[in-house]
Amino acid sequence: MGGGESRGSQLLPVLSQLVRFLRELEGPDNPSSIALSVLRLLDDDGPGRVTDLARLTRASQPGMTQLIGRLEKSGLVRRVPDPTDGRGVLVEVTQEGRELRARTYAHYAATLDQLFDRLSPEDGDAILRAVPALVRLAEAGQLGSEGEVGSQPEQLKTSP
Protein backbone atom coordinates (compact mmCIF):
# COMPACT_ATOMS: atom_id res chain seq x y z
CA MET A 1 0.00 0.00 0.00
CA GLY A 2 1.43 3.27 -1.07
CA GLY A 3 1.77 6.24 1.21
CA GLY A 4 -0.40 8.31 -1.14
CA GLU A 5 -3.50 6.17 -0.67
CA SER A 6 -6.23 7.44 1.62
CA ARG A 7 -6.74 5.71 4.95
CA GLY A 8 -10.13 4.47 3.80
CA SER A 9 -8.75 3.00 0.57
CA GLN A 10 -6.08 1.17 2.58
CA LEU A 11 -8.53 -0.23 5.15
CA LEU A 12 -11.42 -1.14 2.85
CA PRO A 13 -9.84 -4.13 1.05
CA VAL A 14 -8.76 -5.66 4.35
CA LEU A 15 -12.18 -5.24 5.95
CA SER A 16 -13.87 -6.60 2.81
CA GLN A 17 -11.63 -9.67 2.84
CA LEU A 18 -12.32 -10.31 6.54
CA VAL A 19 -16.08 -9.90 6.09
CA ARG A 20 -16.02 -12.25 3.09
CA PHE A 21 -14.01 -14.76 5.13
CA LEU A 22 -16.54 -14.67 7.99
CA ARG A 23 -19.46 -15.04 5.58
CA GLU A 24 -17.84 -18.08 4.03
CA LEU A 25 -17.44 -19.95 7.30
CA GLU A 26 -19.33 -23.14 6.85
CA GLY A 27 -21.28 -25.05 9.37
CA PRO A 28 -24.74 -26.54 9.49
CA ASP A 29 -25.68 -24.27 12.38
CA ASN A 30 -24.40 -20.94 11.08
CA PRO A 31 -27.09 -18.40 10.16
CA SER A 32 -26.68 -16.02 7.24
CA SER A 33 -24.99 -12.71 7.98
CA ILE A 34 -28.33 -10.86 7.74
CA ALA A 35 -30.03 -13.36 10.08
CA LEU A 36 -27.15 -12.99 12.52
CA SER A 37 -27.50 -9.19 12.31
CA VAL A 38 -31.21 -9.44 13.11
CA LEU A 39 -30.56 -11.76 16.07
CA ARG A 40 -27.88 -9.37 17.34
CA LEU A 41 -30.15 -6.33 17.01
CA LEU A 42 -33.02 -8.05 18.80
CA ASP A 43 -30.77 -9.46 21.51
CA ASP A 44 -28.93 -6.17 22.12
CA ASP A 45 -31.76 -3.67 21.64
CA GLY A 46 -34.88 -5.68 22.48
CA PRO A 47 -37.98 -6.36 20.40
CA GLY A 48 -38.47 -4.39 17.21
CA ARG A 49 -40.78 -3.87 14.28
CA VAL A 50 -40.07 -5.60 10.97
CA THR A 51 -39.88 -2.19 9.26
CA ASP A 52 -37.18 -1.02 11.68
CA LEU A 53 -35.21 -4.24 11.29
CA ALA A 54 -35.35 -3.86 7.51
CA ARG A 55 -34.13 -0.26 7.72
CA LEU A 56 -31.33 -1.02 10.19
CA THR A 57 -30.02 -3.96 8.15
CA ARG A 58 -30.65 -2.21 4.82
CA ALA A 59 -32.90 -5.05 3.69
CA SER A 60 -36.14 -4.71 1.78
CA GLN A 61 -39.37 -4.86 3.74
CA PRO A 62 -40.57 -8.01 1.88
CA GLY A 63 -37.16 -9.64 2.31
CA MET A 64 -37.15 -8.92 6.04
CA THR A 65 -40.70 -10.25 6.38
CA GLN A 66 -39.61 -13.50 4.71
CA LEU A 67 -36.50 -13.74 6.88
CA ILE A 68 -38.51 -13.18 10.07
CA GLY A 69 -40.89 -15.91 8.91
CA ARG A 70 -38.00 -18.36 8.47
CA LEU A 71 -36.44 -17.38 11.81
CA GLU A 72 -39.83 -17.75 13.50
CA LYS A 73 -40.38 -21.18 11.92
CA SER A 74 -36.95 -22.21 13.23
CA GLY A 75 -37.87 -21.03 16.74
CA LEU A 76 -35.22 -18.28 16.78
CA VAL A 77 -37.64 -15.34 17.04
CA ARG A 78 -41.31 -14.85 17.89
CA ARG A 79 -43.88 -12.19 17.16
CA VAL A 80 -45.42 -10.48 20.17
CA PRO A 81 -48.02 -7.72 20.52
CA ASP A 82 -46.65 -4.19 20.67
CA PRO A 83 -47.50 -2.93 24.19
CA THR A 84 -47.69 0.66 22.91
CA ASP A 85 -49.84 -0.05 19.83
CA GLY A 86 -52.62 -2.62 20.06
CA ARG A 87 -52.53 -3.17 16.30
CA GLY A 88 -48.74 -3.47 16.07
CA VAL A 89 -46.54 -6.51 16.29
CA LEU A 90 -42.95 -6.71 17.47
CA VAL A 91 -40.36 -9.38 16.85
CA GLU A 92 -38.27 -10.64 19.75
CA VAL A 93 -35.42 -13.11 19.94
CA THR A 94 -36.03 -16.41 21.71
CA GLN A 95 -33.62 -18.25 23.98
CA GLU A 96 -32.85 -20.55 21.03
CA GLY A 97 -31.97 -17.47 18.97
CA ARG A 98 -29.68 -16.17 21.71
CA GLU A 99 -27.97 -19.54 21.96
CA LEU A 100 -27.49 -19.77 18.19
CA ARG A 101 -25.99 -16.28 18.15
CA ALA A 102 -23.62 -17.21 21.00
CA ARG A 103 -22.57 -20.46 19.28
CA THR A 104 -22.01 -18.70 15.97
CA TYR A 105 -19.95 -15.92 17.57
CA ALA A 106 -17.92 -18.54 19.48
CA HIS A 107 -17.27 -20.37 16.20
CA TYR A 108 -16.21 -17.13 14.50
CA ALA A 109 -13.96 -16.22 17.45
CA ALA A 110 -12.31 -19.65 17.45
CA THR A 111 -11.68 -19.37 13.72
CA LEU A 112 -10.16 -15.91 14.14
CA ASP A 113 -8.03 -17.25 17.01
CA GLN A 114 -6.64 -19.84 14.58
CA LEU A 115 -5.74 -17.03 12.19
CA PHE A 116 -4.04 -15.12 15.01
CA ASP A 117 -1.95 -18.26 15.67
CA ARG A 118 -0.54 -17.90 12.14
CA LEU A 119 0.69 -14.37 12.85
CA SER A 120 3.72 -13.20 14.74
CA PRO A 121 3.03 -12.17 18.34
CA GLU A 122 3.88 -8.59 17.32
CA ASP A 123 1.26 -8.56 14.55
CA GLY A 124 -1.36 -10.09 16.85
CA ASP A 125 -0.62 -7.48 19.53
CA ALA A 126 -0.75 -4.65 16.96
CA ILE A 127 -4.19 -5.80 15.79
CA LEU A 128 -5.52 -6.01 19.34
CA ARG A 129 -4.15 -2.55 20.15
CA ALA A 130 -6.09 -1.21 17.15
CA VAL A 131 -9.42 -2.69 18.29
CA PRO A 132 -10.53 0.31 20.42
CA ALA A 133 -9.90 2.66 17.50
CA LEU A 134 -11.78 0.32 15.14
CA VAL A 135 -14.70 0.29 17.58
CA ARG A 136 -14.77 4.09 17.49
CA LEU A 137 -14.60 4.02 13.68
CA ALA A 138 -17.56 1.61 13.55
CA GLU A 139 -19.50 3.79 16.00
CA ALA A 140 -18.77 6.88 13.90
CA GLY A 141 -20.24 5.06 10.91
CA GLN A 142 -23.43 4.21 12.80
CA LEU A 143 -24.17 7.66 14.18
CA GLY A 144 -25.29 10.32 11.75
CA SER A 145 -25.50 14.02 12.36
CA GLU A 146 -28.77 13.60 14.28
CA GLY A 147 -27.28 10.79 16.36
CA GLU A 148 -29.72 8.29 14.85
CA VAL A 149 -28.37 4.77 14.49
CA GLY A 150 -28.05 3.79 10.85
CA SER A 151 -28.35 7.30 9.47
CA GLN A 152 -25.73 8.69 7.18
CA PRO A 153 -23.20 11.23 8.37
CA GLU A 154 -24.06 14.73 7.16
CA GLN A 155 -21.29 14.85 4.56
CA LEU A 156 -22.61 11.64 2.91
CA LYS A 157 -26.21 12.78 2.60
CA THR A 158 -27.45 13.99 -0.73
CA SER A 159 -29.50 17.14 -1.06
CA PRO A 160 -33.26 16.68 -1.52
C-alpha positions as CSV (number, residue, x, y, z in Angstrom):
1,M,0.0,0.0,0.0
2,G,1.4,3.3,-1.1
3,G,1.8,6.2,1.2
4,G,-0.4,8.3,-1.1
5,E,-3.5,6.2,-0.7
6,S,-6.2,7.4,1.6
7,R,-6.7,5.7,5.0
8,G,-10.1,4.5,3.8
9,S,-8.7,3.0,0.6
10,Q,-6.1,1.2,2.6
11,L,-8.5,-0.2,5.1
12,L,-11.4,-1.1,2.8
13,P,-9.8,-4.1,1.1
14,V,-8.8,-5.7,4.4
15,L,-12.2,-5.2,5.9
16,S,-13.9,-6.6,2.8
17,Q,-11.6,-9.7,2.8
18,L,-12.3,-10.3,6.5
19,V,-16.1,-9.9,6.1
20,R,-16.0,-12.2,3.1
21,F,-14.0,-14.8,5.1
22,L,-16.5,-14.7,8.0
23,R,-19.5,-15.0,5.6
24,E,-17.8,-18.1,4.0
25,L,-17.4,-20.0,7.3
26,E,-19.3,-23.1,6.8
27,G,-21.3,-25.1,9.4
28,P,-24.7,-26.5,9.5
29,D,-25.7,-24.3,12.4
30,N,-24.4,-20.9,11.1
31,P,-27.1,-18.4,10.2
32,S,-26.7,-16.0,7.2
33,S,-25.0,-12.7,8.0
34,I,-28.3,-10.9,7.7
35,A,-30.0,-13.4,10.1
36,L,-27.2,-13.0,12.5
37,S,-27.5,-9.2,12.3
38,V,-31.2,-9.4,13.1
39,L,-30.6,-11.8,16.1
40,R,-27.9,-9.4,17.3
41,L,-30.2,-6.3,17.0
42,L,-33.0,-8.1,18.8
43,D,-30.8,-9.5,21.5
44,D,-28.9,-6.2,22.1
45,D,-31.8,-3.7,21.6
46,G,-34.9,-5.7,22.5
47,P,-38.0,-6.4,20.4
48,G,-38.5,-4.4,17.2
49,R,-40.8,-3.9,14.3
50,V,-40.1,-5.6,11.0
51,T,-39.9,-2.2,9.3
52,D,-37.2,-1.0,11.7
53,L,-35.2,-4.2,11.3
54,A,-35.4,-3.9,7.5
55,R,-34.1,-0.3,7.7
56,L,-31.3,-1.0,10.2
57,T,-30.0,-4.0,8.2
58,R,-30.6,-2.2,4.8
59,A,-32.9,-5.1,3.7
60,S,-36.1,-4.7,1.8
61,Q,-39.4,-4.9,3.7
62,P,-40.6,-8.0,1.9
63,G,-37.2,-9.6,2.3
64,M,-37.1,-8.9,6.0
65,T,-40.7,-10.3,6.4
66,Q,-39.6,-13.5,4.7
67,L,-36.5,-13.7,6.9
68,I,-38.5,-13.2,10.1
69,G,-40.9,-15.9,8.9
70,R,-38.0,-18.4,8.5
71,L,-36.4,-17.4,11.8
72,E,-39.8,-17.7,13.5
73,K,-40.4,-21.2,11.9
74,S,-36.9,-22.2,13.2
75,G,-37.9,-21.0,16.7
76,L,-35.2,-18.3,16.8
77,V,-37.6,-15.3,17.0
78,R,-41.3,-14.9,17.9
79,R,-43.9,-12.2,17.2
80,V,-45.4,-10.5,20.2
81,P,-48.0,-7.7,20.5
82,D,-46.6,-4.2,20.7
83,P,-47.5,-2.9,24.2
84,T,-47.7,0.7,22.9
85,D,-49.8,0.0,19.8
86,G,-52.6,-2.6,20.1
87,R,-52.5,-3.2,16.3
88,G,-48.7,-3.5,16.1
89,V,-46.5,-6.5,16.3
90,L,-42.9,-6.7,17.5
91,V,-40.4,-9.4,16.8
92,E,-38.3,-10.6,19.8
93,V,-35.4,-13.1,19.9
94,T,-36.0,-16.4,21.7
95,Q,-33.6,-18.2,24.0
96,E,-32.9,-20.5,21.0
97,G,-32.0,-17.5,19.0
98,R,-29.7,-16.2,21.7
99,E,-28.0,-19.5,22.0
100,L,-27.5,-19.8,18.2
101,R,-26.0,-16.3,18.2
102,A,-23.6,-17.2,21.0
103,R,-22.6,-20.5,19.3
104,T,-22.0,-18.7,16.0
105,Y,-20.0,-15.9,17.6
106,A,-17.9,-18.5,19.5
107,H,-17.3,-20.4,16.2
108,Y,-16.2,-17.1,14.5
109,A,-14.0,-16.2,17.4
110,A,-12.3,-19.7,17.5
111,T,-11.7,-19.4,13.7
112,L,-10.2,-15.9,14.1
113,D,-8.0,-17.3,17.0
114,Q,-6.6,-19.8,14.6
115,L,-5.7,-17.0,12.2
116,F,-4.0,-15.1,15.0
117,D,-1.9,-18.3,15.7
118,R,-0.5,-17.9,12.1
119,L,0.7,-14.4,12.9
120,S,3.7,-13.2,14.7
121,P,3.0,-12.2,18.3
122,E,3.9,-8.6,17.3
123,D,1.3,-8.6,14.5
124,G,-1.4,-10.1,16.9
125,D,-0.6,-7.5,19.5
126,A,-0.8,-4.7,17.0
127,I,-4.2,-5.8,15.8
128,L,-5.5,-6.0,19.3
129,R,-4.1,-2.5,20.2
130,A,-6.1,-1.2,17.1
131,V,-9.4,-2.7,18.3
132,P,-10.5,0.3,20.4
133,A,-9.9,2.7,17.5
134,L,-11.8,0.3,15.1
135,V,-14.7,0.3,17.6
136,R,-14.8,4.1,17.5
137,L,-14.6,4.0,13.7
138,A,-17.6,1.6,13.6
139,E,-19.5,3.8,16.0
140,A,-18.8,6.9,13.9
141,G,-20.2,5.1,10.9
142,Q,-23.4,4.2,12.8
143,L,-24.2,7.7,14.2
144,G,-25.3,10.3,11.8
145,S,-25.5,14.0,12.4
146,E,-28.8,13.6,14.3
147,G,-27.3,10.8,16.4
148,E,-29.7,8.3,14.8
149,V,-28.4,4.8,14.5
150,G,-28.1,3.8,10.9
151,S,-28.3,7.3,9.5
152,Q,-25.7,8.7,7.2
153,P,-23.2,11.2,8.4
154,E,-24.1,14.7,7.2
155,Q,-21.3,14.8,4.6
156,L,-22.6,11.6,2.9
157,K,-26.2,12.8,2.6
158,T,-27.5,14.0,-0.7
159,S,-29.5,17.1,-1.1
160,P,-33.3,16.7,-1.5
